[in-house]
Amino acid sequence: MTQRSTLRRLWAGLITALFLAWAPGSQAAPTLIWLLRDLPPLTVFHGPQKGKGIVDQVMPALIAGMPQYQHVIMRVNRARALQMLEEPSLTCDPALIWNPARALSIVYSEPVAIMHSNGMAILRENQHLIEPFVHDDKVDLPGLLKAQTLKLGVIAKRSYGVLIDSQLKLSPPGQIVMHYGNDPLGSLLQMQHAGRMPTLLGYWPEIQAKASQQGLSSDELLFYPIQGAPEYQSIYVGCSDTAQGREVISRVNSILTTLGSPSLSYLDEQ
């Protein structure tokens, strides 16, 4: 083989490689990161209801309906999830509450589910401590915080709904016990049972499930809605507010339209 023939073969191979690299469909699929955490009844990681949460049942349809992405599921706590949603990567969280601060950097879907709002849990043996702040079976959260007699456990960076969030921001220093761990509610329940903190916030089904995981009986707990908070709140898919994130949300909305409302059966059980 002559030197000229060898060069022609090398150039032909190079051109073919370049063509394949730029050919439609040859590019690697973009990665879509889904951020999940154990949040019954939306996502359930443990126990007999594992994988049967409202969002758990929606996720396969979302993934199947968007084959153009490489889907990666990551389990992270709420604080880390919000941090990642503010980064430039294509990241989505399928179990978010809307609030004004988040809406500055997160684009939201249509509602995925409707939940009974967050409320306050206290041990039955400590019910007398909260009675001065209970009116019509609902807790006066600003009054409780202002009195500075009971500490309240919350999960770091979590939104409990617009009204509750605004009340927590006005709390006197030292009244809020904030937990950042990978199982923050489980840790808060342990602290509550150890007498370090009488009250905590969360969804009642979530609190019941977490208590069971911790070997604690939810029968020992009482749950109160928060005065002035709506009875229900919507849960959304939220993605990083980028061109790619907005495209994903558009596709998510199309898929949700075909699914109807997976939350209705849950609400009927309450």
N, C-alpha and C positions, 0 to 999 in steps of 0.2 A: 504494500500500500504506500502510495507516494505521500509526501508531507502535505501537499495541497489537498488530497483526499481526506487525510486525517483532520485537517483544519475544518473542512466542510462538514464532516461528521460531528465535530465538537460544536460548531456553530448551530447545526441542526438540533442537536440535543439541548443546547442552551435555550434556543427559541421555543422548543417544545415545552421545556420546563417553565419558562416564563408564561407561555400561553395557559398552561394548566393552573399556574398560580393565580392568574387573573380571571380564569373562566368562572362563569356564574355557578354558584353552588359549591365551589371548591374551598371557599373561605370557611374557617371553623365557625360553628354557631356561636353567637354571643352568649355569655354566661349570665343567667338570671339567678340571683341569690335570694332565697326565701328565708326569712328570719322567724323562727318559731321558739316558743317556750311553753312550759307546762301550765296551761291556763284553763282548767275545767270550767264550764262545759264546752269551751271553744276548741281547745286542743288538749288531749288527754294522753300523757306519756306513761302512766302507770295504772295498775289495777285492772279489774274486769272490764272497764269501759275504755281501755287503751285503744287509741286509734278510732274511737267512735264519736269524737266531739263534732260540733257543728262545722268548724273550719276543717277538721280532719276529713270530713266527708266531701267538702268542696275542693280541697287541694288536688285530688286526682283529676277532676274535670278541668281545673285550670291548667295543669301541666299537660294533659292530653290535648287541650285546645290550643296550645302554643308550642307546636313541635319545632318551630324555627329557633327556639332557645335551648341552650343546655342548662337544665334546671339543677341547682345545687341547694340542698336544704341544710341550714345551719341552726343549731340550738344555742341561743344566746339570751342573756337576761335583758330586761327592759332598757337599762342604761346603755348597754353595748349596742342594742338594736337601734336606738335613736342616734347614736354616734355614727353607725354605719349608714343610716339613711341620709345623713348629711354629707357623706363622702361621694366622690364622682362615680363610683361603681354602680352597676345596675342592680339595685337592691329593693326588695319589697317585703312588707310585713302584712300578713293576711288577717291580723286581729288588732286593729287600731281603733281608738276613739278619736274623733275629731276634736281639736281645740285650736284657738287662733294662733298660738305660738308655733305649733307643729305645721300649720297650713302655710307658713312662710317658706318651708323647705321641703314639704311633702305634698304630693298630689294624691287625691283620694278617689276611690271607686264609688259606685253606688253601694248601698248597704249590703253586707253579706249576711248579717244576722241582727236580730233585735233582742237585747238582754234586759232583764230586770237590773236596775241601776245598782251601783256599789252602795254598801251600807256599813254599819258598824257592828262588830261582834265583841261580846264581853262574856266572861265566865258567869254562869248562873249564880255562883256563890258570891259574886261581886255586883249583882244586879242593883243592890241598894245604893251603890256608888254613883250609878248613872241615872237613877230615878229623878233627881232634881232637874235633869236636862231633857227628860222625855215628855213630850206633849202629843196627845193623839197617836201614841205608839210610834212616834218618830223623834229622832234625836236633834236637839238644837245644837248643831256643831259649833257655831261661833260662840254660843254661851258656854259650852263645855271647855273650849280652848281658852277663852277669856278668864274663866274661873281658875285655871292653872292648878287644878286638883287631880286631874287624871292625864297621864301621858298617852299619846296615841301613836300606834305603829303604822307606818306607811312604807310602800315600796319606792325606792329611789327612781326618779324620772318617770314614774307612772302617772297617767292622767286618770282621775276618778270621775271625770265629767266636769264641764265648765264651771258649774256652781260650786261643787266641792273643791275644785282646784283653787278657785278664787278665795274661798274661806280659809283654806290651808295656808295660803300666802300671807294672810293677816295674823297667823298664829303668833303668840308671844314666844320669844326665844326659849328653847328647852322643852317645849310641850310636844314636839314631834320627834319620834324615834324613827329614823330613816335607815332602811336596810338595802345594801347594794349587792348582796350575794347572789349565787346562781339559783338558790332556792329561798328567796327572800321571805315569802309568806310562811313557808315551813319554819324558818328560823324565828319569825315574829310570833308564831303560835307557841313555839317552845319557850320563848321569853315570856309570853303571856301566862302560860301554865306555871312558870317558875316564879311568878309574882313580880316580874321586873317592869311590867307594862300592862295595865288593865284592858285597854281597848285597842282595836286595830280595824283597818278598812279593807274591804274586798267584796267580791261577789259572793253571795251565800253558797251557791254550789261549789265554787272554788274553795272557800273556807272549809266546807264539809269534806271535800275530797282531800285537801291537804292535811286536815286533822287526822283523817284515817291513815294517810301515808306515814304520819308521824307517830302512829300508835296511840292517838288521842281520840276520845269520843266526842263527836260533834253534839251529842246529847247534853254535854256539859256547857254548851255555848248558847247564848241568846243573840238574835240578830235583829237590828233595827234599821229601817230606812232613814235617810237623812232628810230632815225637814226642808222643804222647798225644792229639793232635787226632783227631776222628772221620774216617773215610775219606771220608764224604759229608756234605754239609750241604744243607739245604732253602733254596729261594729263594721269597719271598712277594711278593704285592702288599701294600703298606702305604699307608694313607691317614691324613690328619690325624684325630686321635681326637676327632671332633665328631659330633653327631647325623647330619649329612649324610655324613660319612666312614664312619660305621658302616653307614649305609644302602647306600652304594656297595659296601662289603665284602660285605654280605649278597648283593647282586646278583652281584658277582664270583664268590662261592662257588657260586652257582647255575649260572653259565656254565661254571666250571671243571669242575663235575660232568659236564657234557655233553661236555667235551673229552677226558676221560681224562688221562693223563700224557704230555705232549709230550717229557719228558726221557728216556724209556726208550730211544729209538733212539740218543740221544747217549751214554748210559751203555754201551750195547752196543758202541760203537765204541772204548771206552777199553781 
